[in-house]
Amino acid sequence: MITLYSTNCPKCNVLKQKLQSLNIDFEISYNIDELIELGFMEAPILKVNDQYLNFSKAVNWIKEQK
């Protein structure tokens, strides 16, 4: 299960486009309160299974999926 926590910022849209370009199934969540409860103060966050990835780690994870 992959979830993109997004605010529709430019970085959020970059991750969305990268995921779509590789046909990776994902959900988008705009529930920023949930991110804050988890201790995150930035978006986007990509949740892969039980792992939370910030933007740079998410980009690296997506590159590995090619």
PDB file of N, CA, C, O and CB in Angstrom:
ATOM      1  N   MET A   1       0.843  -1.184   0.000  1.00  0.00           N
ATOM      2  CA  MET A   1       0.000   0.000   0.000  1.00  0.00           C
ATOM      3  C   MET A   1       0.883   1.241   0.000  1.00  0.00           C
ATOM      4  O   MET A   1       1.757   1.392   0.854  1.00  0.00           O
ATOM      5  CB  MET A   1      -0.957   0.002   1.220  1.00  0.00           C
ATOM      6  N   ILE A   2       0.651   2.124  -0.960  1.00  0.00           N
ATOM      7  CA  ILE A   2       1.425   3.351  -1.088  1.00  0.00           C
ATOM      8  C   ILE A   2       0.473   4.534  -0.969  1.00  0.00           C
ATOM      9  O   ILE A   2      -0.554   4.596  -1.645  1.00  0.00           O
ATOM     10  CB  ILE A   2       2.206   3.391  -2.438  1.00  0.00           C
ATOM     11  N   THR A   3       0.832   5.465  -0.104  1.00  0.00           N
ATOM     12  CA  THR A   3       0.025   6.664   0.084  1.00  0.00           C
ATOM     13  C   THR A   3       0.912   7.888  -0.063  1.00  0.00           C
ATOM     14  O   THR A   3       1.976   7.973   0.552  1.00  0.00           O
ATOM     15  CB  THR A   3      -0.677   6.654   1.466  1.00  0.00           C
ATOM     16  N   LEU A   4       0.473   8.826  -0.874  1.00  0.00           N
ATOM     17  CA  LEU A   4       1.155  10.104  -1.024  1.00  0.00           C
ATOM     18  C   LEU A   4       0.381  11.133  -0.213  1.00  0.00           C
ATOM     19  O   LEU A   4      -0.762  11.461  -0.532  1.00  0.00           O
ATOM     20  CB  LEU A   4       1.267  10.528  -2.533  1.00  0.00           C
ATOM     21  N   TYR A   5       1.015  11.638   0.836  1.00  0.00           N
ATOM     22  CA  TYR A   5       0.430  12.722   1.618  1.00  0.00           C
ATOM     23  C   TYR A   5       0.808  14.020   0.920  1.00  0.00           C
ATOM     24  O   TYR A   5       1.989  14.343   0.786  1.00  0.00           O
ATOM     25  CB  TYR A   5       0.923  12.702   3.121  1.00  0.00           C
ATOM     26  N   SER A   6      -0.196  14.754   0.481  1.00  0.00           N
ATOM     27  CA  SER A   6       0.038  15.878  -0.412  1.00  0.00           C
ATOM     28  C   SER A   6      -0.699  17.130   0.038  1.00  0.00           C
ATOM     29  O   SER A   6      -1.754  17.065   0.670  1.00  0.00           O
ATOM     30  CB  SER A   6      -0.377  15.517  -1.816  1.00  0.00           C
ATOM     31  N   THR A   7      -0.105  18.282  -0.310  1.00  0.00           N
ATOM     32  CA  THR A   7      -0.783  19.568  -0.171  1.00  0.00           C
ATOM     33  C   THR A   7      -0.943  20.214  -1.545  1.00  0.00           C
ATOM     34  O   THR A   7      -1.339  21.375  -1.649  1.00  0.00           O
ATOM     35  CB  THR A   7      -0.001  20.504   0.786  1.00  0.00           C
ATOM     36  N   ASN A   8      -0.634  19.459  -2.592  1.00  0.00           N
ATOM     37  CA  ASN A   8      -0.631  19.954  -3.979  1.00  0.00           C
ATOM     38  C   ASN A   8       0.452  20.997  -4.224  1.00  0.00           C
ATOM     39  O   ASN A   8       0.337  21.816  -5.136  1.00  0.00           O
ATOM     40  CB  ASN A   8      -1.986  20.545  -4.325  1.00  0.00           C
ATOM     41  N   CYS A   9       1.498  20.967  -3.411  1.00  0.00           N
ATOM     42  CA  CYS A   9       2.628  21.864  -3.638  1.00  0.00           C
ATOM     43  C   CYS A   9       3.441  21.340  -4.835  1.00  0.00           C
ATOM     44  O   CYS A   9       3.204  20.219  -5.285  1.00  0.00           O
ATOM     45  CB  CYS A   9       3.525  21.977  -2.350  1.00  0.00           C
ATOM     46  N   PRO A  10       4.383  22.118  -5.351  1.00  0.00           N
ATOM     47  CA  PRO A  10       5.177  21.653  -6.494  1.00  0.00           C
ATOM     48  C   PRO A  10       5.894  20.314  -6.238  1.00  0.00           C
ATOM     49  O   PRO A  10       5.920  19.455  -7.119  1.00  0.00           O
ATOM     50  CB  PRO A  10       6.202  22.708  -6.855  1.00  0.00           C
ATOM     51  N   LYS A  11       6.469  20.131  -5.051  1.00  0.00           N
ATOM     52  CA  LYS A  11       7.145  18.857  -4.760  1.00  0.00           C
ATOM     53  C   LYS A  11       6.140  17.705  -4.719  1.00  0.00           C
ATOM     54  O   LYS A  11       6.435  16.603  -5.181  1.00  0.00           O
ATOM     55  CB  LYS A  11       7.907  18.942  -3.418  1.00  0.00           C
ATOM     56  N   CYS A  12       4.964  17.961  -4.169  1.00  0.00           N
ATOM     57  CA  CYS A  12       3.919  16.938  -4.134  1.00  0.00           C
ATOM     58  C   CYS A  12       3.563  16.512  -5.561  1.00  0.00           C
ATOM     59  O   CYS A  12       3.414  15.324  -5.847  1.00  0.00           O
ATOM     60  CB  CYS A  12       2.659  17.464  -3.390  1.00  0.00           C
ATOM     61  N   ASN A  13       3.431  17.490  -6.441  1.00  0.00           N
ATOM     62  CA  ASN A  13       3.072  17.195  -7.823  1.00  0.00           C
ATOM     63  C   ASN A  13       4.178  16.449  -8.553  1.00  0.00           C
ATOM     64  O   ASN A  13       3.897  15.615  -9.413  1.00  0.00           O
ATOM     65  CB  ASN A  13       2.744  18.475  -8.561  1.00  0.00           C
ATOM     66  N   VAL A  14       5.432  16.738  -8.223  1.00  0.00           N
ATOM     67  CA  VAL A  14       6.553  16.001  -8.826  1.00  0.00           C
ATOM     68  C   VAL A  14       6.458  14.516  -8.454  1.00  0.00           C
ATOM     69  O   VAL A  14       6.582  13.648  -9.318  1.00  0.00           O
ATOM     70  CB  VAL A  14       7.923  16.596  -8.359  1.00  0.00           C
ATOM     71  N   LEU A  15       6.238  14.229  -7.171  1.00  0.00           N
ATOM     72  CA  LEU A  15       6.123  12.828  -6.754  1.00  0.00           C
ATOM     73  C   LEU A  15       4.932  12.156  -7.433  1.00  0.00           C
ATOM     74  O   LEU A  15       5.030  11.014  -7.884  1.00  0.00           O
ATOM     75  CB  LEU A  15       5.983  12.732  -5.223  1.00  0.00           C
ATOM     76  N   LYS A  16       3.826  12.856  -7.503  1.00  0.00           N
ATOM     77  CA  LYS A  16       2.629  12.309  -8.149  1.00  0.00           C
ATOM     78  C   LYS A  16       2.930  11.948  -9.601  1.00  0.00           C
ATOM     79  O   LYS A  16       2.567  10.863 -10.056  1.00  0.00           O
ATOM     80  CB  LYS A  16       1.460  13.320  -8.079  1.00  0.00           C
ATOM     81  N   GLN A  17       3.581  12.838 -10.321  1.00  0.00           N
ATOM     82  CA  GLN A  17       3.919  12.584 -11.725  1.00  0.00           C
ATOM     83  C   GLN A  17       4.890  11.425 -11.874  1.00  0.00           C
ATOM     84  O   GLN A  17       4.748  10.610 -12.785  1.00  0.00           O
ATOM     85  CB  GLN A  17       4.511  13.831 -12.358  1.00  0.00           C
ATOM     86  N   LYS A  18       5.880  11.343 -10.984  1.00  0.00           N
ATOM     87  CA  LYS A  18       6.850  10.249 -11.056  1.00  0.00           C
ATOM     88  C   LYS A  18       6.168   8.900 -10.807  1.00  0.00           C
ATOM     89  O   LYS A  18       6.449   7.926 -11.504  1.00  0.00           O
ATOM     90  CB  LYS A  18       7.984  10.468 -10.034  1.00  0.00           C
ATOM     91  N   LEU A  19       5.280   8.843  -9.823  1.00  0.00           N
ATOM     92  CA  LEU A  19       4.559   7.604  -9.538  1.00  0.00           C
ATOM     93  C   LEU A  19       3.679   7.212 -10.722  1.00  0.00           C
ATOM     94  O   LEU A  19       3.643   6.047 -11.118  1.00  0.00           O
ATOM     95  CB  LEU A  19       3.706   7.756  -8.266  1.00  0.00           C
ATOM     96  N   GLN A  20       2.975   8.184 -11.279  1.00  0.00           N
ATOM     97  CA  GLN A  20       2.101   7.905 -12.416  1.00  0.00           C
ATOM     98  C   GLN A  20       2.891   7.464 -13.637  1.00  0.00           C
ATOM     99  O   GLN A  20       2.439   6.592 -14.379  1.00  0.00           O
ATOM    100  CB  GLN A  20       1.270   9.130 -12.754  1.00  0.00           C
ATOM    101  N   SER A  21       4.061   8.048 -13.860  1.00  0.00           N
ATOM    102  CA  SER A  21       4.849   7.706 -15.045  1.00  0.00           C
ATOM    103  C   SER A  21       5.337   6.259 -15.015  1.00  0.00           C
ATOM    104  O   SER A  21       5.598   5.661 -16.059  1.00  0.00           O
ATOM    105  CB  SER A  21       6.040   8.644 -15.168  1.00  0.00           C
ATOM    106  N   LEU A  22       5.457   5.701 -13.807  1.00  0.00           N
ATOM    107  CA  LEU A  22       5.886   4.304 -13.680  1.00  0.00           C
ATOM    108  C   LEU A  22       4.700   3.368 -13.421  1.00  0.00           C
ATOM    109  O   LEU A  22       4.882   2.187 -13.125  1.00  0.00           O
ATOM    110  CB  LEU A  22       6.912   4.169 -12.550  1.00  0.00           C
ATOM    111  N   ASN A  23       3.498   3.908 -13.536  1.00  0.00           N
ATOM    112  CA  ASN A  23       2.276   3.122 -13.302  1.00  0.00           C
ATOM    113  C   ASN A  23       2.265   2.451 -11.932  1.00  0.00           C
ATOM    114  O   ASN A  23       1.816   1.313 -11.789  1.00  0.00           O
ATOM    115  CB  ASN A  23       2.123   2.064 -14.383  1.00  0.00           C
ATOM    116  N   ILE A  24       2.763   3.167 -10.930  1.00  0.00           N
ATOM    117  CA  ILE A  24       2.749   2.664  -9.555  1.00  0.00           C
ATOM    118  C   ILE A  24       1.410   3.050  -8.935  1.00  0.00           C
ATOM    119  O   ILE A  24       1.049   4.226  -8.902  1.00  0.00           O
ATOM    120  CB  ILE A  24       3.954   3.238  -8.713  1.00  0.00           C
ATOM    121  N   ASP A  25       0.684   2.060  -8.449  1.00  0.00           N
ATOM    122  CA  ASP A  25      -0.605   2.325  -7.807  1.00  0.00           C
ATOM    123  C   ASP A  25      -0.380   3.004  -6.463  1.00  0.00           C
ATOM    124  O   ASP A  25       0.451   2.567  -5.666  1.00  0.00           O
ATOM    125  CB  ASP A  25      -1.413   1.015  -7.624  1.00  0.00           C
ATOM    126  N   PHE A  26      -1.128   4.076  -6.220  1.00  0.00           N
ATOM    127  CA  PHE A  26      -1.009   4.801  -4.959  1.00  0.00           C
ATOM    128  C   PHE A  26      -2.303   5.551  -4.684  1.00  0.00           C
ATOM    129  O   PHE A  26      -3.114   5.794  -5.577  1.00  0.00           O
ATOM    130  CB  PHE A  26       0.192   5.777  -4.991  1.00  0.00           C
ATOM    131  N   GLU A  27      -2.466   5.905  -3.427  1.00  0.00           N
ATOM    132  CA  GLU A  27      -3.578   6.754  -3.008  1.00  0.00           C
ATOM    133  C   GLU A  27      -3.012   8.111  -2.636  1.00  0.00           C
ATOM    134  O   GLU A  27      -1.848   8.229  -2.251  1.00  0.00           O
ATOM    135  CB  GLU A  27      -4.368   6.122  -1.811  1.00  0.00           C
ATOM    136  N   ILE A  28      -3.842   9.128  -2.754  1.00  0.00           N
ATOM    137  CA  ILE A  28      -3.449  10.466  -2.306  1.00  0.00           C
ATOM    138  C   ILE A  28      -4.267  10.809  -1.069  1.00  0.00           C
ATOM    139  O   ILE A  28      -5.488  10.650  -1.044  1.00  0.00           O
ATOM    140  CB  ILE A  28      -3.657  11.537  -3.437  1.00  0.00           C
ATOM    141  N   SER A  29      -3.571  11.278  -0.053  1.00  0.00           N
ATOM    142  CA  SER A  29      -4.243  11.742   1.161  1.00  0.00           C
ATOM    143  C   SER A  29      -3.914  13.214   1.360  1.00  0.00           C
ATOM    144  O   SER A  29      -2.759  13.628   1.271  1.00  0.00           O
ATOM    145  CB  SER A  29      -3.814  10.899   2.409  1.00  0.00           C
ATOM    146  N   TYR A  30      -4.947  13.986   1.628  1.00  0.00           N
ATOM    147  CA  TYR A  30      -4.761  15.402   1.919  1.00  0.00           C
ATOM    148  C   TYR A  30      -4.922  15.656   3.414  1.00  0.00           C
ATOM    149  O   TYR A  30      -5.080  16.801   3.839  1.00  0.00           O
ATOM    150  CB  TYR A  30      -5.757  16.258   1.115  1.00  0.00           C
ATOM    151  N   ASN A  31      -4.883  14.587   4.213  1.00  0.00           N
ATOM    152  CA  ASN A  31      -5.077  14.667   5.656  1.00  0.00           C
ATOM    153  C   ASN A  31      -3.768  15.079   6.333  1.00  0.00           C
ATOM    154  O   ASN A  31      -3.031  14.241   6.853  1.00  0.00           O
ATOM    155  CB  ASN A  31      -5.581  13.312   6.218  1.00  0.00           C
ATOM    156  N   ILE A  32      -3.501  16.359   6.314  1.00  0.00           N
ATOM    157  CA  ILE A  32      -2.255  16.881   6.876  1.00  0.00           C
ATOM    158  C   ILE A  32      -2.250  16.754   8.402  1.00  0.00           C
ATOM    159  O   ILE A  32      -1.188  16.624   9.013  1.00  0.00           O
ATOM    160  CB  ILE A  32      -2.057  18.352   6.465  1.00  0.00           C
ATOM    161  N   ASP A  33      -3.431  16.791   9.013  1.00  0.00           N
ATOM    162  CA  ASP A  33      -3.505  16.592  10.466  1.00  0.00           C
ATOM    163  C   ASP A  33      -2.918  15.246  10.869  1.00  0.00           C
ATOM    164  O   ASP A  33      -2.278  15.127  11.914  1.00  0.00           O
ATOM    165  CB  ASP A  33      -4.959  16.692  10.947  1.00  0.00           C
ATOM    166  N   GLU A  34      -3.137  14.237  10.040  1.00  0.00           N
ATOM    167  CA  GLU A  34      -2.567  12.907  10.322  1.00  0.00           C
ATOM    168  C   GLU A  34      -1.044  12.964  10.290  1.00  0.00           C
ATOM    169  O   GLU A  34      -0.380  12.371  11.140  1.00  0.00           O
ATOM    170  CB  GLU A  34      -3.081  11.859   9.299  1.00  0.00           C
ATOM    171  N   LEU A  35      -0.494  13.673   9.316  1.00  0.00           N
ATOM    172  CA  LEU A  35       0.970  13.818   9.245  1.00  0.00           C
ATOM    173  C   LEU A  35       1.514  14.515  10.482  1.00  0.00           C
ATOM    174  O   LEU A  35       2.534  14.104  11.035  1.00  0.00           O
ATOM    175  CB  LEU A  35       1.373  14.600   7.988  1.00  0.00           C
ATOM    176  N   ILE A  36       0.839  15.561  10.913  1.00  0.00           N
ATOM    177  CA  ILE A  36       1.284  16.300  12.095  1.00  0.00           C
ATOM    178  C   ILE A  36       1.246  15.392  13.324  1.00  0.00           C
ATOM    179  O   ILE A  36       2.153  15.427  14.155  1.00  0.00           O
ATOM    180  CB  ILE A  36       0.402  17.555  12.322  1.00  0.00           C
ATOM    181  N   GLU A  37       0.198  14.584  13.435  1.00  0.00           N
ATOM    182  CA  GLU A  37       0.094  13.636  14.550  1.00  0.00           C
ATOM    183  C   GLU A  37       1.236  12.624  14.530  1.00  0.00           C
ATOM    184  O   GLU A  37       1.667  12.148  15.580  1.00  0.00           O
ATOM    185  CB  GLU A  37      -1.250  12.903  14.503  1.00  0.00           C
ATOM    186  N   LEU A  38       1.723  12.295  13.335  1.00  0.00           N
ATOM    187  CA  LEU A  38       2.837  11.349  13.204  1.00  0.00           C
ATOM    188  C   LEU A  38       4.191  12.027  13.413  1.00  0.00           C
ATOM    189  O   LEU A  38       5.225  11.360  13.435  1.00  0.00           O
ATOM    190  CB  LEU A  38       2.801  10.684  11.829  1.00  0.00           C
ATOM    191  N   GLY A  39       4.184  13.359  13.566  1.00  0.00           N
ATOM    192  CA  GLY A  39       5.421  14.076  13.843  1.00  0.00           C
ATOM    193  C   GLY A  39       6.065  14.728  12.644  1.00  0.00           C
ATOM    194  O   GLY A  39       7.181  15.238  12.746  1.00  0.00           O
ATOM    195  N   PHE A  40       5.391  14.725  11.508  1.00  0.00           N
ATOM    196  CA  PHE A  40       5.950  15.345  10.302  1.00  0.00           C
ATOM    197  C   PHE A  40       5.474  16.781  10.189  1.00  0.00           C
ATOM    198  O   PHE A  40       4.318  17.096  10.471  1.00  0.00           O
ATOM    199  CB  PHE A  40       5.556  14.548   9.039  1.00  0.00           C
ATOM    200  N   MET A  41       6.389  17.647   9.771  1.00  0.00           N
ATOM    201  CA  MET A  41       6.052  19.061   9.600  1.00  0.00           C
ATOM    202  C   MET A  41       6.303  19.515   8.165  1.00  0.00           C
ATOM    203  O   MET A  41       6.483  20.704   7.902  1.00  0.00           O
ATOM    204  CB  MET A  41       6.863  19.925  10.576  1.00  0.00           C
ATOM    205  N   GLU A  42       6.313  18.558   7.243  1.00  0.00           N
ATOM    206  CA  GLU A  42       6.557  18.884   5.842  1.00  0.00           C
ATOM    207  C   GLU A  42       5.734  17.955   4.965  1.00  0.00           C
ATOM    208  O   GLU A  42       5.300  16.886   5.393  1.00  0.00           O
ATOM    209  CB  GLU A  42       8.065  18.775   5.497  1.00  0.00           C
ATOM    210  N   ALA A  43       5.535  18.380   3.752  1.00  0.00           N
ATOM    211  CA  ALA A  43       4.898  17.553   2.743  1.00  0.00           C
ATOM    212  C   ALA A  43       5.701  17.754   1.464  1.00  0.00           C
ATOM    213  O   ALA A  43       6.282  18.823   1.281  1.00  0.00           O
ATOM    214  CB  ALA A  43       3.368  17.923   2.549  1.00  0.00           C
ATOM    215  N   PRO A  44       5.754  16.809   0.612  1.00  0.00           N
ATOM    216  CA  PRO A  44       5.038  15.538   0.644  1.00  0.00           C
ATOM    217  C   PRO A  44       5.750  14.491   1.495  1.00  0.00           C
ATOM    218  O   PRO A  44       6.951  14.568   1.755  1.00  0.00           O
ATOM    219  CB  PRO A  44       4.856  15.014  -0.762  1.00  0.00           C
ATOM    220  N   ILE A  45       4.964  13.524   1.908  1.00  0.00           N
ATOM    221  CA  ILE A  45       5.479  12.320   2.548  1.00  0.00           C
ATOM    222  C   ILE A  45       4.894  11.149   1.773  1.00  0.00           C
ATOM    223  O   ILE A  45       3.696  11.109   1.496  1.00  0.00           O
ATOM    224  CB  ILE A  45       5.105  12.254   4.092  1.00  0.00           C
ATOM    225  N   LEU A  46       5.740  10.211   1.431  1.00  0.00           N
ATOM    226  CA  LEU A  46       5.290   9.007   0.745  1.00  0.00           C
ATOM    227  C   LEU A  46       5.360   7.859   1.732  1.00  0.00           C
ATOM    228  O   LEU A  46       6.423   7.545   2.266  1.00  0.00           O
ATOM    229  CB  LEU A  46       6.148   8.713  -0.528  1.00  0.00           C
ATOM    230  N   LYS A  47       4.219   7.237   1.968  1.00  0.00           N
ATOM    231  CA  LYS A  47       4.168   6.086   2.863  1.00  0.00           C
ATOM    232  C   LYS A  47       4.179   4.827   2.003  1.00  0.00           C
ATOM    233  O   LYS A  47       3.286   4.603   1.186  1.00  0.00           O
ATOM    234  CB  LYS A  47       2.900   6.132   3.792  1.00  0.00           C
ATOM    235  N   VAL A  48       5.208   4.015   2.205  1.00  0.00           N
ATOM    236  CA  VAL A  48       5.330   2.752   1.488  1.00  0.00           C
ATOM    237  C   VAL A  48       5.272   1.657   2.540  1.00  0.00           C
ATOM    238  O   VAL A  48       6.187   1.500   3.348  1.00  0.00           O
ATOM    239  CB  VAL A  48       6.663   2.676   0.633  1.00  0.00           C
ATOM    240  N   ASN A  49       4.171   0.899   2.514  1.00  0.00           N
ATOM    241  CA  ASN A  49       3.884  -0.074   3.564  1.00  0.00           C
ATOM    242  C   ASN A  49       3.869   0.651   4.902  1.00  0.00           C
ATOM    243  O   ASN A  49       2.974   1.465   5.130  1.00  0.00           O
ATOM    244  CB  ASN A  49       4.931  -1.234   3.568  1.00  0.00           C
ATOM    245  N   ASP A  50       4.813   0.396   5.791  1.00  0.00           N
ATOM    246  CA  ASP A  50       4.846   1.089   7.087  1.00  0.00           C
ATOM    247  C   ASP A  50       6.002   2.078   7.184  1.00  0.00           C
ATOM    248  O   ASP A  50       6.332   2.546   8.274  1.00  0.00           O
ATOM    249  CB  ASP A  50       4.948   0.077   8.218  1.00  0.00           C
ATOM    250  N   GLN A  51       6.617   2.396   6.050  1.00  0.00           N
ATOM    251  CA  GLN A  51       7.775   3.292   6.032  1.00  0.00           C
ATOM    252  C   GLN A  51       7.362   4.650   5.470  1.00  0.00           C
ATOM    253  O   GLN A  51       6.695   4.725   4.438  1.00  0.00           O
ATOM    254  CB  GLN A  51       8.936   2.684   5.194  1.00  0.00           C
ATOM    255  N   TYR A  52       7.758   5.711   6.148  1.00  0.00           N
ATOM    256  CA  TYR A  52       7.448   7.076   5.723  1.00  0.00           C
ATOM    257  C   TYR A  52       8.702   7.696   5.120  1.00  0.00           C
ATOM    258  O   TYR A  52       9.763   7.699   5.744  1.00  0.00           O
ATOM    259  CB  TYR A  52       6.920   7.936   6.917  1.00  0.00           C
ATOM    260  N   LEU A  53       8.575   8.225   3.896  1.00  0.00           N
ATOM    261  CA  LEU A  53       9.711   8.782   3.172  1.00  0.00           C
ATOM    262  C   LEU A  53       9.480  10.259   2.886  1.00  0.00           C
ATOM    263  O   LEU A  53       8.421  10.648   2.392  1.00  0.00           O
ATOM    264  CB  LEU A  53       9.950   8.012   1.862  1.00  0.00           C
ATOM    265  N   ASN A  54      10.488  11.087   3.202  1.00  0.00           N
ATOM    266  CA  ASN A  54      10.388  12.496   2.833  1.00  0.00           C
ATOM    267  C   ASN A  54      10.633  12.621   1.328  1.00  0.00           C
ATOM    268  O   ASN A  54      10.833  11.615   0.647  1.00  0.00           O
ATOM    269  CB  ASN A  54      11.407  13.368   3.645  1.00  0.00           C
ATOM    270  N   PHE A  55      10.619  13.831   0.816  1.00  0.00           N
ATOM    271  CA  PHE A  55      10.700  14.027  -0.634  1.00  0.00           C
ATOM    272  C   PHE A  55      11.929  13.367  -1.252  1.00  0.00           C
ATOM    273  O   PHE A  55      11.798  12.607  -2.211  1.00  0.00           O
ATOM    274  CB  PHE A  55      10.709  15.505  -0.952  1.00  0.00           C
ATOM    275  N   SER A  56      13.114  13.641  -0.723  1.00  0.00           N
ATOM    276  CA  SER A  56      14.328  13.103  -1.351  1.00  0.00           C
ATOM    277  C   SER A  56      14.390  11.586  -1.254  1.00  0.00           C
ATOM    278  O   SER A  56      14.801  10.928  -2.209  1.00  0.00           O
ATOM    279  CB  SER A  56      15.570  13.710  -0.705  1.00  0.00           C
ATOM    280  N   LYS A  57      13.995  11.023  -0.131  1.00  0.00           N
ATOM    281  CA  LYS A  57      13.986   9.567  -0.001  1.00  0.00           C
ATOM    282  C   LYS A  57      12.921   8.946  -0.902  1.00  0.00           C
ATOM    283  O   LYS A  57      13.118   7.859  -1.445  1.00  0.00           O
ATOM    284  CB  LYS A  57      13.744   9.161   1.461  1.00  0.00           C
ATOM    285  N   ALA A  58      11.795   9.638  -1.059  1.00  0.00           N
ATOM    286  CA  ALA A  58      10.738   9.144  -1.938  1.00  0.00           C
ATOM    287  C   ALA A  58      11.205   9.124  -3.392  1.00  0.00           C
ATOM    288  O   ALA A  58      10.934   8.169  -4.119  1.00  0.00           O
ATOM    289  CB  ALA A  58       9.478  10.009  -1.799  1.00  0.00           C
ATOM    290  N   VAL A  59      11.907  10.179  -3.816  1.00  0.00           N
ATOM    291  CA  VAL A  59      12.434  10.221  -5.183  1.00  0.00           C
ATOM    292  C   VAL A  59      13.389   9.056  -5.398  1.00  0.00           C
ATOM    293  O   VAL A  59      13.330   8.392  -6.433  1.00  0.00           O
ATOM    294  CB  VAL A  59      13.150  11.571  -5.463  1.00  0.00           C
ATOM    295  N   ASN A  60      14.266   8.801  -4.438  1.00  0.00           N
ATOM    296  CA  ASN A  60      15.198   7.675  -4.561  1.00  0.00           C
ATOM    297  C   ASN A  60      14.456   6.349  -4.609  1.00  0.00           C
ATOM    298  O   ASN A  60      14.821   5.473  -5.392  1.00  0.00           O
ATOM    299  CB  ASN A  60      16.193   7.673  -3.398  1.00  0.00           C
ATOM    300  N   TRP A  61      13.426   6.182  -3.795  1.00  0.00           N
ATOM    301  CA  TRP A  61      12.643   4.933  -3.801  1.00  0.00           C
ATOM    302  C   TRP A  61      11.982   4.728  -5.160  1.00  0.00           C
ATOM    303  O   TRP A  61      11.979   3.618  -5.693  1.00  0.00           O
ATOM    304  CB  TRP A  61      11.566   4.951  -2.682  1.00  0.00           C
ATOM    305  N   ILE A  62      11.421   5.805  -5.723  1.00  0.00           N
ATOM    306  CA  ILE A  62      10.759   5.705  -7.033  1.00  0.00           C
ATOM    307  C   ILE A  62      11.771   5.329  -8.105  1.00  0.00           C
ATOM    308  O   ILE A  62      11.469   4.511  -8.974  1.00  0.00           O
ATOM    309  CB  ILE A  62      10.060   7.037  -7.402  1.00  0.00           C
ATOM    310  N   LYS A  63      12.968   5.911  -8.062  1.00  0.00           N
ATOM    311  CA  LYS A  63      14.010   5.575  -9.048  1.00  0.00           C
ATOM    312  C   LYS A  63      14.357   4.091  -8.988  1.00  0.00           C
ATOM    313  O   LYS A  63      14.634   3.476 -10.018  1.00  0.00           O
ATOM    314  CB  LYS A  63      15.279   6.421  -8.808  1.00  0.00           C
ATOM    315  N   GLU A  64      14.344   3.518  -7.795  1.00  0.00           N
ATOM    316  CA  GLU A  64      14.672   2.105  -7.629  1.00  0.00           C
ATOM    317  C   GLU A  64      13.604   1.189  -8.212  1.00  0.00           C
ATOM    318  O   GLU A  64      13.859   0.004  -8.427  1.00  0.00           O
ATOM    319  CB  GLU A  64      14.866   1.790  -6.166  1.00  0.00           C
ATOM    320  N   GLN A  65      12.412   1.722  -8.470  1.00  0.00           N
ATOM    321  CA  GLN A  65      11.313   0.892  -8.965  1.00  0.00           C
ATOM    322  C   GLN A  65      11.352   0.718 -10.469  1.00  0.00           C
ATOM    323  O   GLN A  65      10.574  -0.063 -11.018  1.00  0.00           O
ATOM    324  CB  GLN A  65       9.992   1.489  -8.565  1.00  0.00           C
ATOM    325  N   LYS A  66      12.240   1.428 -11.145  1.00  0.00           N
ATOM    326  CA  LYS A  66      12.310   1.340 -12.620  1.00  0.00           C
ATOM    327  C   LYS A  66      12.771  -0.027 -13.059  1.00  0.00           C
ATOM    328  O   LYS A  66      12.888  -0.284 -14.257  1.00  0.00           O
ATOM    329  CB  LYS A  66      13.252   2.408 -13.189  1.00  0.00           C
TER     330      LYS A  66
END
